[in-house]
């Protein structure tokens, strides 16, 4: 991993773990971290072991993401059980 891609990953993870939000859109991350939406999407897809995708969409129909750690910290026990059945969380 190059220094630039490591820095981009840190930015995306920081935005995903922003305590103001449970789930984030690619556009929201891009705006917060001054990155292109395309670059954010690449970082997310290259780091699927750290990032999870919600089975639900935003009000605008956008895909939602968070980190596995942020999800585990903020999801209720019931939500985690349902998610495990849906195979969203490892």
NULUM-177854 format. One line per field, with one value per residue: residue in one letter; x, y, z of N, C-alpha, C, O in turn. Coordinates in nm, 3 decimals, decimal comma. Layout:
N
res = [a ...]
npx = [X ...]
npy = [Y ...]
npz = [Z ...]
capx = [X ...]
capy = [Y ...]
capz = [Z ...]
cpx = [X ...]
cpy = [Y ...]
cpz = [Z ...]
opx = [X ...]
opy = [Y ...]
opz = [Z ...]
//
This chain:
90
res = [x x x x x x x x x x x x x x x x x x x x x x x x x x x x x x x x x x x x x x x x x x x x x x x x x x x x x x x x x x x x x x x x x x x x x x x x x x x x x x x x x x x x x x x x x x]
npx = [0,085 0,064 0,189 0,010 -0,232 -0,270 -0,310 -0,548 -0,719 -0,717 -0,851 -1,106 -1,188 -1,194 -1,404 -1,614 -1,637 -1,725 -1,880 -2,124 -2,279 -2,437 -2,434 -2,285 -2,284 -2,121 -2,089 -2,118 -1,892 -1,693 -1,731 -1,683 -1,414 -1,281 -1,234 -1,260 -1,568 -1,539 -1,286 -1,323 -1,504 -1,339 -1,151 -1,318 -1,407 -1,166 -1,110 -1,280 -1,273 -1,270 -1,485 -1,838 -2,145 -2,466 -2,781 -2,993 -3,098 -3,015 -3,236 -3,238 -3,181 -2,919 -2,629 -2,524 -2,259 -2,035 -1,778 -1,669 -1,605 -1,729 -1,993 -2,034 -2,003 -2,223 -2,459 -2,753 -2,800 -3,000 -3,003 -2,749 -2,776 -2,976 -2,837 -2,628 -2,763 -2,833 -2,594 -2,425 -2,233 -1,926]
npy = [-0,117 0,214 0,531 0,735 0,597 0,478 0,702 0,797 0,586 0,615 0,861 0,795 0,599 0,754 0,934 0,751 0,666 0,884 1,025 1,151 1,017 0,707 0,557 0,613 0,787 0,753 1,000 1,175 1,111 1,181 1,460 1,542 1,470 1,591 1,456 1,283 1,134 0,902 0,815 0,765 0,553 0,358 0,319 0,216 -0,025 -0,157 -0,222 -0,403 -0,576 -0,418 -0,252 -0,222 -0,270 -0,135 -0,304 -0,155 0,145 0,499 0,783 0,898 0,689 0,603 0,399 0,285 0,300 0,183 0,136 -0,188 -0,191 0,048 -0,014 -0,235 -0,105 0,066 -0,061 -0,227 -0,524 -0,682 -0,581 -0,664 -0,942 -0,989 -0,888 -1,074 -1,297 -1,208 -1,212 -0,991 -0,907 -1,027]
npz = [0,000 -0,090 0,041 -0,018 -0,075 0,172 0,332 0,217 0,285 0,565 0,583 0,480 0,663 0,896 0,835 0,808 1,069 1,203 1,474 1,451 1,272 1,187 0,955 0,633 0,318 -0,002 -0,127 0,092 0,246 0,063 0,042 0,308 0,344 0,136 -0,110 -0,425 -0,527 -0,673 -0,598 -0,325 -0,346 -0,465 -0,258 -0,058 -0,179 -0,200 0,055 0,188 0,404 0,627 0,608 0,596 0,415 0,420 0,424 0,370 0,196 0,159 0,209 -0,039 -0,200 -0,204 -0,153 0,166 0,406 0,666 0,915 1,026 1,296 1,391 1,339 1,513 1,757 1,762 1,689 1,798 1,999 1,887 1,621 1,537 1,547 1,354 1,133 1,118 1,032 0,783 0,665 0,652 0,828 0,937]
capx = [0,000 0,143 0,158 -0,110 -0,351 -0,287 -0,368 -0,687 -0,790 -0,736 -0,955 -1,235 -1,223 -1,228 -1,538 -1,710 -1,651 -1,771 -1,984 -2,251 -2,350 -2,424 -2,405 -2,243 -2,286 -1,994 -2,085 -2,096 -1,752 -1,614 -1,741 -1,618 -1,270 -1,228 -1,190 -1,360 -1,656 -1,482 -1,173 -1,381 -1,559 -1,226 -1,096 -1,415 -1,406 -1,036 -1,095 -1,405 -1,256 -1,288 -1,603 -1,960 -2,250 -2,599 -2,879 -3,089 -3,045 -3,049 -3,364 -3,218 -3,150 -2,775 -2,574 -2,472 -2,144 -1,972 -1,673 -1,714 -1,591 -1,833 -2,119 -2,042 -2,018 -2,348 -2,576 -2,809 -2,782 -3,099 -2,956 -2,636 -2,826 -3,041 -2,730 -2,553 -2,846 -2,829 -2,457 -2,361 -2,122 -1,852]
capy = [0,000 0,337 0,630 0,808 0,513 0,462 0,829 0,798 0,490 0,679 0,963 0,729 0,537 0,862 0,981 0,645 0,653 1,011 0,994 1,215 0,931 0,561 0,512 0,723 0,768 0,785 1,145 1,238 1,089 1,260 1,601 1,563 1,448 1,659 1,354 1,257 1,021 0,785 0,769 0,706 0,423 0,267 0,287 0,128 -0,157 -0,221 -0,249 -0,465 -0,644 -0,319 -0,170 -0,297 -0,201 -0,157 -0,366 -0,048 0,260 0,630 0,835 0,929 0,565 0,582 0,292 0,332 0,225 0,214 0,038 -0,300 -0,148 0,148 -0,088 -0,313 -0,012 0,142 -0,145 -0,301 -0,670 -0,731 -0,546 -0,750 -1,078 -0,985 -0,870 -1,198 -1,384 -1,155 -1,230 -0,862 -0,891 -1,153]
capz = [0,000 -0,098 0,144 -0,060 -0,056 0,317 0,378 0,171 0,369 0,696 0,568 0,462 0,791 0,989 0,799 0,839 1,213 1,257 1,574 1,414 1,179 1,198 0,819 0,545 0,172 -0,067 -0,147 0,222 0,280 -0,031 0,079 0,437 0,335 0,017 -0,204 -0,527 -0,495 -0,739 -0,518 -0,205 -0,384 -0,484 -0,126 0,008 -0,241 -0,177 0,199 0,231 0,532 0,733 0,579 0,564 0,340 0,476 0,334 0,341 0,122 0,214 0,159 -0,181 -0,270 -0,209 -0,070 0,294 0,455 0,793 0,943 1,109 1,436 1,420 1,340 1,636 1,869 1,757 1,660 1,911 1,991 1,790 1,487 1,504 1,523 1,223 1,033 1,100 0,947 0,647 0,619 0,628 0,920 0,956]
cpx = [0,089 0,104 0,029 -0,237 -0,376 -0,352 -0,515 -0,772 -0,817 -0,847 -1,094 -1,279 -1,264 -1,370 -1,644 -1,735 -1,687 -1,890 -2,119 -2,339 -2,332 -2,381 -2,370 -2,258 -2,148 -1,981 -2,058 -1,951 -1,663 -1,614 -1,667 -1,467 -1,205 -1,161 -1,296 -1,443 -1,599 -1,368 -1,222 -1,434 -1,448 -1,167 -1,188 -1,408 -1,275 -1,018 -1,222 -1,392 -1,278 -1,421 -1,721 -2,060 -2,383 -2,688 -2,988 -3,020 -3,081 -3,184 -3,357 -3,182 -3,002 -2,733 -2,509 -2,360 -2,107 -1,857 -1,733 -1,711 -1,702 -1,970 -2,137 -2,062 -2,156 -2,473 -2,624 -2,782 -2,876 -3,053 -2,840 -2,679 -2,891 -2,936 -2,653 -2,631 -2,846 -2,690 -2,391 -2,235 -2,057 -1,832]
cpy = [0,123 0,431 0,705 0,724 0,487 0,586 0,839 0,702 0,550 0,783 0,900 0,665 0,642 0,913 0,877 0,631 0,784 0,983 1,057 1,121 0,784 0,503 0,633 0,686 0,801 0,935 1,219 1,227 1,179 1,408 1,629 1,558 1,512 1,561 1,341 1,135 0,892 0,727 0,704 0,567 0,320 0,223 0,190 -0,013 -0,232 -0,263 -0,309 -0,539 -0,549 -0,244 -0,259 -0,207 -0,235 -0,226 -0,265 0,064 0,389 0,673 0,866 0,806 0,535 0,469 0,353 0,239 0,269 0,116 -0,074 -0,259 -0,051 0,081 -0,163 -0,224 0,050 0,060 -0,214 -0,449 -0,729 -0,702 -0,635 -0,893 -1,086 -0,974 -0,999 -1,298 -1,337 -1,165 -1,098 -0,849 -1,028 -1,182]
cpz = [0,000 0,015 0,111 -0,038 0,092 0,377 0,339 0,254 0,506 0,690 0,559 0,593 0,893 0,962 0,833 0,989 1,281 1,349 1,543 1,332 1,214 1,064 0,735 0,399 0,118 -0,085 -0,016 0,267 0,193 0,008 0,210 0,426 0,212 -0,080 -0,312 -0,485 -0,556 -0,656 -0,388 -0,235 -0,402 -0,350 -0,053 -0,048 -0,221 -0,032 0,259 0,364 0,650 0,723 0,544 0,494 0,403 0,373 0,296 0,265 0,196 0,158 0,009 -0,263 -0,282 -0,116 0,054 0,343 0,595 0,812 1,029 1,257 1,476 1,426 1,473 1,758 1,876 1,733 1,786 1,892 1,886 1,647 1,445 1,475 1,385 1,113 1,010 1,017 0,804 0,586 0,582 0,709 0,941 1,103]
opx = [0,180 -0,002 -0,051 -0,336 -0,491 -0,440 -0,598 -0,885 -0,928 -0,927 -1,187 -1,396 -1,358 -1,447 -1,751 -1,842 -1,679 -1,989 -2,219 -2,460 -2,228 -2,301 -2,419 -2,247 -2,068 -1,874 -1,982 -1,894 -1,571 -1,510 -1,596 -1,397 -1,087 -1,049 -1,410 -1,394 -1,609 -1,354 -1,169 -1,412 -1,462 -1,137 -1,142 -1,402 -1,272 -0,922 -1,265 -1,494 -1,302 -1,464 -1,707 -2,061 -2,410 -2,673 -3,064 -2,897 -3,166 -3,240 -3,459 -3,155 -2,962 -2,795 -2,446 -2,366 -2,142 -1,841 -1,835 -1,803 -1,762 -2,053 -2,242 -2,129 -2,203 -2,584 -2,544 -2,744 -2,837 -3,063 -2,833 -2,622 -2,864 -2,946 -2,615 -2,572 -2,858 -2,670 -2,309 -2,139 -2,124 -1,772]
opy = [0,135 0,415 0,734 0,775 0,477 0,576 0,883 0,734 0,539 0,793 0,946 0,677 0,620 0,933 0,911 0,588 0,795 0,924 1,019 1,141 0,742 0,409 0,743 0,569 0,868 0,992 1,316 1,322 1,244 1,473 1,729 1,634 1,489 1,581 1,384 1,046 0,785 0,606 0,601 0,474 0,205 0,105 0,094 -0,110 -0,355 -0,332 -0,270 -0,564 -0,594 -0,180 -0,357 -0,085 -0,351 -0,207 -0,286 0,076 0,388 0,607 0,861 0,816 0,450 0,447 0,458 0,118 0,378 0,022 -0,056 -0,290 -0,066 0,116 -0,154 -0,264 0,083 0,109 -0,253 -0,494 -0,814 -0,789 -0,677 -0,957 -1,178 -1,041 -1,030 -1,374 -1,418 -1,131 -1,093 -0,787 -1,129 -1,284]
opz = [0,082 0,076 0,199 0,013 0,134 0,462 0,418 0,288 0,558 0,783 0,625 0,631 0,969 1,055 0,882 1,030 1,404 1,306 1,603 1,322 1,264 1,060 0,760 0,360 0,183 -0,061 -0,015 0,320 0,242 0,007 0,221 0,494 0,186 -0,126 -0,292 -0,416 -0,496 -0,645 -0,346 -0,158 -0,359 -0,330 0,008 0,027 -0,223 0,002 0,367 0,429 0,762 0,819 0,471 0,511 0,435 0,253 0,202 0,269 0,284 0,071 -0,060 -0,383 -0,362 -0,012 0,047 0,325 0,638 0,733 1,095 1,333 1,582 1,510 1,537 1,854 1,985 1,755 1,871 1,784 1,807 1,560 1,330 1,387 1,308 1,011 0,897 0,939 0,712 0,469 0,491 0,665 0,961 1,138]
//
